[in-house]
Every structure is written in C-alpha cells, then in structure tokens.
Amino acid sequence: MTVTQGNGEDPQALLHAEGERLARRLAQTLGGGEADVARAHLLGLSLAVNLVNALLPTVEQVTRHAGRPLHAHLTSDGRGRAVVETVTPAGERHARLPVDDLLDSALYRGGRLHPTVHSHLAEAMHGSEHHATRALAACLKSAPVLDALRRHLTALLKTA
C-alpha cells in the first residue's frame, strides 16, 4: 500500500477519521453503554483499515496480471476525506473511490447494516477480545463485504 499526501493532509489520519465516523454509526446501531462505544470504536477503525488495506494491493496485483498495471494509493479529496486513487504508470489519475462509499456499500443496505454484517458485528460487541477478533474476521470474509469489494474492484478496472 502506498500512502500519499493530498491537499496537505495525512492520509492515514484521514483513514482513521473514516473509521471514527463508522464507529459512531456502529455505536448508534449496536451499542448501549460506554463499554459498547469503546468496542464500536475498535470495530469501526478495524473495518476501515482492513477493507482499504485489502483493496489497495488487490487493485495493483489484478491490474498487473491483466497487463494494464495501475498504482493504488490513499489520498484525500477536496472535502478532506480519504479516497482510494489509482494512477497509470505514467502518473495520470485513473479512478477514485471515496473510502466512505466503500465502507457504506460493504456494510450497509438501504441505510441499515446488512443482516449478515449486523450479526457478525453484534457478536463482536460482546465477549473477549479474541471473540471480537474472530467475529470481525468473519464479518470481513462475509459474502456482502466480499461482494462489495469485488464490485468496486471491477468498477476501478472498467475505467481502464
């Protein structure tokens, strides 16, 4: 994964901010008490970081194997939000995907958590850290999340 500076902001901080926004949504949906807010915070950050860190090298690997290599990195947009950007070997911008769009399509349907995602994340809200880690991993491997990643990967490649 390559991280670049865009608009003078640290892309890792931008990704962290996306995780924080997601954590607030999760706390409202899944939480009840102060301990739930802390767990939702951990889940939101983990989901944002893991989904972006899975997408970036996949874009590079798939495009390299397809014979049309693209470089994928994290930058910021004009709103100061995290964006996955692909560029050609010549450095020309190819495509952009806002991280909030990626998170929303991977986790939500019609403004509500996808039932499968909800089930895994509700399980992650309770129990030990080990239990939460397993539930988070199951969420990341779930069909709705993987389908969304595939859709975004396909869309990024089609613009080639």
C-alpha positions as CSV (number, residue, x, y, z in Angstrom):
1,M,0.0,0.0,0.0
2,T,1.2,3.4,-0.8
3,V,0.0,6.4,1.1
4,T,0.4,9.9,-0.4
5,Q,-0.3,13.3,0.8
6,G,-3.1,15.1,-0.8
7,N,-4.4,18.6,0.0
8,G,-1.8,18.8,2.8
9,E,-3.5,16.2,5.0
10,D,-2.1,12.9,6.3
11,P,-4.0,10.1,4.5
12,Q,-3.6,7.8,7.5
13,A,-5.2,10.4,9.6
14,L,-8.0,10.6,7.0
15,L,-8.5,6.8,7.1
16,H,-8.6,7.0,10.9
17,A,-11.3,9.7,10.6
18,E,-13.3,7.4,8.3
19,G,-13.0,4.6,10.9
20,E,-14.2,7.1,13.6
21,R,-17.2,8.1,11.6
22,L,-18.0,4.4,11.0
23,A,-17.5,3.7,14.7
24,R,-20.1,6.4,15.6
25,R,-22.6,4.8,13.3
26,L,-21.9,1.3,14.7
27,A,-22.2,2.6,18.3
28,Q,-25.7,4.0,17.5
29,T,-26.8,0.8,15.9
30,L,-25.2,-1.8,18.1
31,G,-24.2,-0.2,21.3
32,G,-25.9,0.7,24.5
33,G,-23.3,1.6,27.1
34,E,-19.9,3.2,27.5
35,A,-18.1,-0.1,27.0
36,D,-20.0,-0.6,23.8
37,V,-18.8,2.7,22.5
38,A,-15.2,1.6,23.0
39,R,-15.8,-1.7,21.3
40,A,-17.6,0.0,18.4
41,H,-14.7,2.4,18.1
42,L,-12.3,-0.5,17.8
43,L,-14.5,-2.2,15.2
44,G,-15.0,0.9,13.1
45,L,-11.3,1.5,12.9
46,S,-10.5,-2.1,12.2
47,L,-13.1,-2.3,9.4
48,A,-11.9,0.8,7.7
49,V,-8.2,-0.1,7.9
50,N,-8.7,-3.7,6.9
51,L,-11.0,-3.0,3.9
52,V,-8.8,-0.3,2.5
53,N,-5.6,-2.4,3.1
54,A,-7.2,-5.3,1.3
55,L,-8.3,-3.3,-1.7
56,L,-5.1,-1.4,-2.5
57,P,-2.7,-4.3,-3.1
58,T,-5.5,-6.2,-4.9
59,V,-6.0,-3.4,-7.4
60,E,-2.3,-3.4,-8.1
61,Q,-2.0,-7.2,-8.4
62,V,-5.0,-7.7,-10.6
63,T,-4.1,-4.9,-13.0
64,R,-0.5,-6.1,-13.2
65,H,-1.7,-9.6,-14.1
66,A,-4.2,-8.1,-16.6
67,G,-1.3,-6.4,-18.4
68,R,-2.5,-2.9,-17.5
69,P,-0.8,-2.1,-14.3
70,L,-2.2,0.6,-12.0
71,H,-0.8,2.0,-8.8
72,A,-3.3,2.3,-6.0
73,H,-2.8,4.7,-3.0
74,L,-4.7,6.6,-0.4
75,T,-5.1,10.3,-0.7
76,S,-7.6,13.0,0.3
77,D,-10.3,14.7,-1.8
78,G,-11.5,18.3,-1.8
79,R,-13.7,17.6,1.2
80,G,-10.7,16.4,3.3
81,R,-12.0,12.8,3.2
82,A,-10.0,9.6,2.4
83,V,-10.0,8.4,-1.2
84,V,-8.5,5.3,-2.9
85,E,-7.0,6.6,-6.1
86,T,-5.5,4.7,-9.0
87,V,-2.9,6.1,-11.3
88,T,-1.3,4.8,-14.5
89,P,2.5,4.1,-14.7
90,A,2.8,7.5,-16.3
91,G,1.3,9.1,-13.2
92,E,-2.0,10.0,-14.7
93,R,-5.0,9.8,-12.5
94,H,-7.2,6.8,-13.5
95,A,-10.0,6.4,-11.0
96,R,-11.1,7.5,-7.5
97,L,-13.2,5.7,-4.9
98,P,-14.2,7.6,-1.7
99,V,-13.5,5.4,1.3
100,D,-16.9,6.2,2.9
101,D,-18.6,4.8,-0.3
102,L,-16.5,1.6,0.0
103,L,-17.5,1.2,3.7
104,D,-21.1,2.0,3.1
105,S,-21.5,-0.4,0.2
106,A,-19.6,-3.2,2.1
107,L,-21.5,-2.9,5.3
108,Y,-24.9,-1.3,4.7
109,R,-28.0,-1.9,2.5
110,G,-30.6,0.8,2.4
111,G,-29.0,2.7,5.2
112,R,-29.1,-0.3,7.6
113,L,-26.4,-2.8,8.4
114,H,-26.6,-5.8,6.1
115,P,-28.2,-8.6,8.2
116,T,-25.1,-10.8,7.9
117,V,-22.8,-7.9,8.8
118,H,-25.1,-6.9,11.7
119,S,-25.0,-10.5,13.0
120,H,-21.2,-10.6,13.0
121,L,-20.7,-7.2,14.4
122,A,-23.3,-7.7,17.2
123,E,-21.4,-10.8,18.1
124,A,-18.1,-8.8,18.1
125,M,-19.6,-6.3,20.6
126,H,-19.6,-8.9,23.4
127,G,-17.2,-11.3,24.9
128,S,-13.4,-11.3,25.0
129,E,-11.1,-9.5,22.6
130,H,-10.3,-12.9,21.0
131,H,-14.0,-13.5,20.4
132,A,-14.4,-10.0,18.9
133,T,-11.4,-10.6,16.6
134,R,-12.9,-13.8,15.3
135,A,-16.3,-12.1,14.7
136,L,-14.6,-9.2,13.0
137,A,-12.7,-11.6,10.7
138,A,-15.9,-13.4,9.9
139,C,-17.5,-10.1,9.0
140,L,-14.6,-9.2,6.7
141,K,-14.9,-12.6,5.0
142,S,-18.7,-12.5,4.7
143,A,-20.4,-12.5,1.3
144,P,-21.8,-8.9,1.4
145,V,-18.4,-7.5,2.2
146,L,-16.5,-9.6,-0.4
147,D,-19.2,-8.9,-3.0
148,A,-18.8,-5.1,-2.4
149,L,-15.1,-5.3,-2.7
150,R,-15.4,-7.2,-5.9
151,R,-17.9,-4.7,-7.3
152,H,-15.6,-1.8,-6.5
153,L,-12.6,-3.6,-7.9
154,T,-14.5,-4.3,-11.1
155,A,-15.6,-0.7,-11.4
156,L,-12.0,0.5,-10.9
157,L,-10.8,-1.8,-13.6
158,K,-13.6,-0.9,-16.1
159,T,-12.5,2.7,-16.2
160,A,-9.2,1.5,-17.7
